[in-house]
Structure formats: C-alpha cells, structure tokens
Amino acid sequence: MGKAVYTLSKHSICLMHTVGLRTSASTRKLRLRPAPVYVLYYVARGSGTLRMCGETILFAKQQLYLIPPHSGAVVTCHTESVEYYVVSFSFVTGRLPATVEQHSREIMEEPALLPAGALPLLHPPQICRLIEKLYQESCRQCDEFRIQLRFQELLIALLQQLERTTAAHSSERSIELTIDFMERNFHEKLDVKRLSEMAGLTLSSFSRLFKQVKGTSPTEYLAGIRMESAKRMLEQNRYKIKDVASAVGYRDEFYFSHMFHRMVGVSPTLYMKQTRMKVAVASCLQYSDCLRSLGIEPVSSVNCFRYPGMSEEEYEHIYRSRMDELRAAKPDLIICDRHHGRFETEFKSLASQVVLLKEMNWRDNYEKIAEILGLQAEMDNRLQELEMRTAAARRQLQSALRGESFIVIQVTHLGIRLQGMVGHPLNELLYSELGLLPGKNMPMSTASLELAPEWLPQLEADRLLIHMNHLRAGSEQIYARMENTHVWQTIRAVQHKQVYFIPNWFRMSWSPSGREAVLEELLELTGAAELTGPQA
C-alpha cells in the first residue's frame, strides 16, 4: 500500500515592516524615495500635490496613498507643514505549515491588493483611527503578533471600503449604460422597469441610484432627452406638432404639449414661432437688457410695480398707461419677474404665453430666457465674455485693494438692510466672483439683515457702499438717523472717509450688461481702473 503524498501550495500574507508619523516643518518638496516594499501614506494635516509615475494628484488631509515597490514620489507642500503617517508592508510567501520566519526571505512583488496612487475612502475617520492605533501600539512596543493583527485589521477595512467603492462605480457605469440606451432609443416606448433590468438592479434601487448620480429621476431624464430632440425638430419649422410628438416617443399629442410646456416653459406652437416672436417685458429688474444681450429688442418694456412714496392716484395712472402700452404692442410672449406675479392673469389676456421668472439666481433666469427663444449659443458667448471681464476685474481689484474689506448697506424708508455674502446676485458678484473681502459682523449665510438704524451692529470695514432706496418715501431720514449713532462713527470706513454712494447695483446685477456696469463703477471708485499692464 503506497504512502499518501501531500502537496503544499504556495500561500502569501501581507506583513507590516514599519509604521511612523512624520512632519514636514516648512513649505518645501518632500522626496519619497523608492523602497523595495509597499508604502502607505495617510495625510493627517496639511495639503500639497503628489507626483508619482508621471501623474500629479492632490495630497490632502484624510487621504490615503499607496506607493508600490521601487516607485519614488515627490510631494510639493502647499501649507506651512504637512503631517502624515507612513506604513510599509510586503507580501511574504511560503508553503504552509512552515513558520513565517523560515520564509521571510521570500518576499515577492505580487499583484497589489490595493491600486497604486490615491485610494478611495468611503469612511476616512475609520481608517484614521486604525492607523493611529497601529502607530500607538508600535510606540508602546506591544507584542509583534498583536501589531501584525492590528495591521491585518487595517488591511481588511481598506479592502472592504475599496470593494464598496468599486461596486458603487460599477453601479454608476450601469447607469451610464442605461443613459446611452435612452439616448439611442428615446423614440421608442421605454419604462423604468426595463431600464432597471438592463442595469441589473431592482426597480427601487435603480431609481434611487439614478437620482444620486444624475440628480433627477429616470423618467425626468428621459423626458429631457425627448424634449431636446423635439426642440431641434420644431426649430426647423417643417414638422407638425403631432409628428414631432410621435418622433420623440409620445403617442398623445396633447400630453406631449403639456410636457413640453412644463419642461421648456412655452408651448410647442410658440416655440416654433420663436424666430419671429414679439416679446415684451414686465419687470423691475433688467430683463429687457437680458433680451438685448441675445439680440432681441423687446416690443415693450414696462414696470408695473408700485414703489413706496407713490400716491394711489399716481400709481393708478402709471398702471393703466403701462397696460395700454403692452396691449398696443400685441406681444406673443410676456416675460415678467417675481414682483409682477400678481399681474399674471391680466398678462395672459394680452399675450398667448406668459413666463414668470421666480428664481433668485440671475443666471438661471437668463438661461431660461435663452432656452425659450432658442438662443443658447448667443447666451453661451455672452456669458463667456462676462466671465472673462469679471476675471480681469478681480485681478485688478486684488492688486489695488490689498486686503481691504467691504460692507454694503441699502437704506430704505423703513430701515437699513445690511447685505450678506449670498442669496442675491449682487452679493455673489462682489464676494464670490470678484473676491472682495467681507467686513466683520455682516451676515455671512443670509442675503441681508434688516434693522432699525439705531440697531446697527459694531461693523469693521475699510470701505462702505451705500445705496439709497425709495428716496421719495423717506430713506434720507433713515440715513440721517444712522449717521447720528455712536456705532456709525466707530466704523473704520467712516473715519477714513471711504463711504461711497452707489446707484441701484441690486437691480443692475440681474443682467450681463448690468453686471459689467457694476464692474466698471467698482473699478472706478476703488481706483483699480487705473491699473494697467499684466496685473490687469
């Protein structure tokens, strides 16, 4: 009877070599020299860029990076110091049940369990805690076996996070495949159940993931694809609406018209007339300038808002004359702002289509106007010009102001309005796009703060921009009360006589030409317009 023969196959495990915490004390380049083992770098503090294998990536806090054997890297620090953990490890291979010591010489560069470069972390705090524990136990010179177990715990956590990230990316790829299918077959009858089966997901999981990835539901996304195709067909003015509806996947012409109006803002019939459409504007804002920037001259531009200080008789006369002007213009479309929402029913009796723009984001409203009129290309060109001019103005202001701070106050007949950094097109232009430094004690997370002049907070600013609103209603008296407060006299801008009265930049900030006018006036009053050369 022959003896049994046992063949022991090769096995491999990862063993940690060293763990350490290092700090770069100054802004400089760190050269991570090539090592014969794998090295993990976890950034605990600071930031910079990492160049490895010909690629440059961000080297930032709570990020983890794997450098493979014999691969060096260079970190360029962007902060005064960078603190990072370093964990080195390698694969040890051998034939079980031999001891690790017997085969510790057989270190092989097997395919890495983790990809080289930045590792995607779903939960950075978990990885940070595990690395800190590993480092602390190493410093206490705990049992080597215990330290290796702690390293295996870290490795397992990394692999689990990587697997979940890979699964998420796989799901996102399946979403992209369904989108590609929609774009090629939108004219057919498609339902979400069929798309979810293509993605290999349940109906609820597919809908939830789709919204996470694209920000909208699969049904809305498909409708958007269909409407874009419908718009292209309608622009040719040679298809009937019924034919367009059928071509983009709608059997019911009326349902298609309803969806088109909901998503585009105008009916298919009016959209077909856009090249010869007569457009009127009813707005306190500069929507007529928005039209002109797209090459459209409005047939009428009226403002029916009743401003404080107007008598009832005066307003009634103004209102009737402006409605008569609209009626005589016979517009196909009336574009109105949120201040004219109460007139929407009356406007509908004067035009076949009324578009009420309610958004506080000026760009969204501008894009809506361009979409309705089929002038997206003109809009893109105009926005590009504006962005270039804004960037140039930002450079001029930064060179001229050298860290001076600004606060904007609007004075009304009721009190003062202390402007914030967000929530209004002017706030965002000044502080976000132009990079002006906000003064202290102004609202940071709201559009404005309305106060009685006697309640003015202790402001710190180098320059004050004041807009006097509703003069006829008594804003000058409010301003005089503010000037007489003790706090007003303590403001640095007041003491240095850097208080500027500005026109209605609030209204001007709603159109491209108005925003450019704000830029020019701001450059003039700060002296930045005098700068020339490369800085400008």
Protein Blocks (a to p, Z undefined) as FASTA:
>chain_A
ZZdddddddddddddfbdcddddfbdcdddddddfbdcddddfbdcddddeehiacddde
hiacdddehiacddddfbfbdcdddddddddddddfbdfklmmmmccddddfbdghjddd
fblmlmmmmmmmmmmmmmnopafklmmmmmmmmmmmmmmmmmmmmmmmmmmmmmmmmmmm
mmmmmmpccdfklmmmmnopafklmmmmmmmmnopafklmmmmmmmmmmmmmmmnopacf
klmmmmnopablklmmmmmmmmnopafklmmmmmmcccddddfblkllmmmmnopacfbd
cdfbdcehiafklmmmmmmmmmmmmmmnopabdcddfklmmmmmmmmmmpcbdcddfbfb
fklmmmmmmmmnopmmmmmmmmmmmmmmmmmmmmmmmmmnnopacddddddfkbccdddf
ehiaklmmmmmmnopacdehiafkbmbdcddfklpccdddfbdcdddehklnopmmmmmm
mmmpmklmmpmklmnopaccdddfklmmmpfklmmmmmmmmmmmnopmmpgcjkZZ
